[in-house]
Amino acid sequence: MPSVAKMKPRENIPAAEWEMRVDLAACYRLAAVHGMTDLPVAHISARVPGHPDHFLLNPFGLLFDEITASSLVKIDMDGNLVEDSDYEVHRAGYMLHSSILMGRPEINCVLHTHTIAGMAVSAQAEGLLDLAQCSMRFHNRLGYHDCEGIPDDPAERPRLQASLGDNYAMIMRNHGLLTAGRSVAEAWMLNWCLERACQVQVAATGGAAKVVPAPADVAEYTAQQWARGNPQRQWPSMLRQLDRVDPSYRE
């Protein structure tokens, strides 16, 4: 795996697409700044302007704070690269995001996170409670999707679409959070608000909320999915992170 993603010449990218790329890269960097990352396995997507069946996604193997406008991969709804890239496409990333983009033509950005607060609330029996203004923002405007394992099977698409419904935010049970917007800015602000609501709930309940573990068969299936992964994929990105902070371990 290369150490950095191959840069695309800006002059070869249409202006509208470049603007979308900049917004999406900024969203990744904001997520990194605010601690909403999970190594390289969470993801944010944006539909390519003028090409509704194509979208941009993070190159699998880069951390959020490494992503630039020119390094984003462009893929179709089946996860195929539309342009050459040195990086592979994260299967669960493309499947989850394509599901929402295919089901809701007005949505142009999907943001999915695995934060501590988000995962905690996703495991709580009552879901998101109306505890603060940021929580009430989602009153009767929040979908829920039961965990089926790592979402890498296209057969799950219609269930993901049905779970989101007409909403722009969803809690994925025993998994994390998802927000969507007509723009990157809208998806980011919804994500900020939903994450804040989850943080408030974790702080307010102090661990007293009833939690619901995933069913045993789903847990076993997910464990098998993790076992098929390659932990070496993420190691280079962690070394690059150390190098940016303090490379003296190499001395």
Number of C-alpha atoms within 10 A of each C-alpha: 12 9 12 17 21 15 13 16 8 11 8 8 13 11 12 11 18 18 14 21 26 16 18 29 27 19 22 25 20 16 20 17 12 9 11 23 23 15 16 19 19 21 25 27 30 29 30 21 17 10 10 16 16 21 26 27 24 31 24 23 26 25 24 28 18 19 20 19 21 17 23 26 26 23 22 19 17 14 20 13 18 13 10 12 17 16 20 16 20 19 15 18 22 26 20 24 28 25 20 22 24 16 16 17 12 13 20 23 27 29 25 27 23 22 20 18 21 28 19 22 29 29 21 19 13 12 19 21 15 14 14 12 12 18 20 16 15 21 12 8 14 21 21 20 20 16 19 20 20 18 19 17 13 16 11 14 20 13 14 23 19 14 18 24 18 12 15 22 25 25 26 26 24 25 24 24 26 29 27 32 22 17 18 26 16 18 25 23 14 21 26 16 18 27 24 18 26 26 18 18 24 19 11 12 11 9 12 9 17 11 16 13 14 18 12 9 11 15 16 13 14 17 13 13 14 13 10 8 9 9 9 10 14 16 13 17 20 15 13 17 16 13 13 8 9 10 12 8 7 6 4
